């Protein structure tokens, strides 16, 4: 029997029980709506975490009168004794340009009253891992020419915690919903098999093969999965497209997470469809194993 005929039988089964088909598709929709949302949130938090980890993580501000030789000496000492990946010296003039750029469009007095002589030179230091931040910060605090040391310890720690929680909680919710969807498909396909028991017995007596009976049900389950996953992806994409301008305004310009890359969304669609086919096939296969005894 050709694959086209299997599809034809699966389509006929779906049309005969539209309400059960809608229920199965809605179950898959809920599961994959949660899955796609969880993946996007997880990717967004990971991007934010990588952004902060890639930025200069420790900033040392120097006292007035500190010479460039003193700063270079501190820089060399850090590179020789700590896992420093990058350092950047910010002079008074460069600090003034950064200050003006950050306050552009605000009250003119903020820029007119500030000159290069009022801003301290600084040294930005990046490390390999987050655990290396504290030792570097402590070493800088011990330097007599250092006035203040700043590093975003709380921000990175909170982002790391949030990312971990999203992965654990989101993963648990997605697993639960996918298992629920599999059970829904198993029950709906099982119900259909019981309704068609006499027809299936007649097909067996006429010599129908195992695949002839089983494959249309498996294709039906895969259809429910793909329908639910694709619909969930479309809903998420529409919501992202609509709300992106509002959400984007809350992020700094250096690492905009929105709008989401279309390539990423297509990859999520592909992943969702593949997983949906597997989930739908598993539910249908379980139903045929249980109720057909073949």
HELIX and SHEET records of a PDB file:
HELIX    1   1 UNK A    3  UNK A   16  1                                  14    
HELIX    2   2 UNK A   18  UNK A   54  1                                  37    
HELIX    3   3 UNK A   68  UNK A   81  1                                  14    
HELIX    4   4 UNK A   92  UNK A  102  1                                  11    
HELIX    5   5 UNK A  109  UNK A  112  1                                   4    
HELIX    6   6 UNK A  116  UNK A  118  5                                   3    
HELIX    7   7 UNK A  130  UNK A  132  5                                   3    
HELIX    8   8 UNK A  133  UNK A  141  1                                   9    
HELIX    9   9 UNK A  153  UNK A  195  1                                  43    
HELIX   10  10 UNK A  197  UNK A  205  1                                   9    
HELIX   11  11 UNK A  210  UNK A  248  1                                  39    
HELIX   12  12 UNK A  253  UNK A  255  5                                   3    
HELIX   13  13 UNK A  262  UNK A  291  1                                  30    
SHEET    1   A 4 UNK A  84  UNK A  90  0                                        
SHEET    2   A 4 UNK A 122  UNK A 127 -1                                        
SHEET    3   A 4 UNK A  58  UNK A  62 -1                                        
SHEET    4   A 4 UNK A 146  UNK A 150 -1                                        
END                                                                             
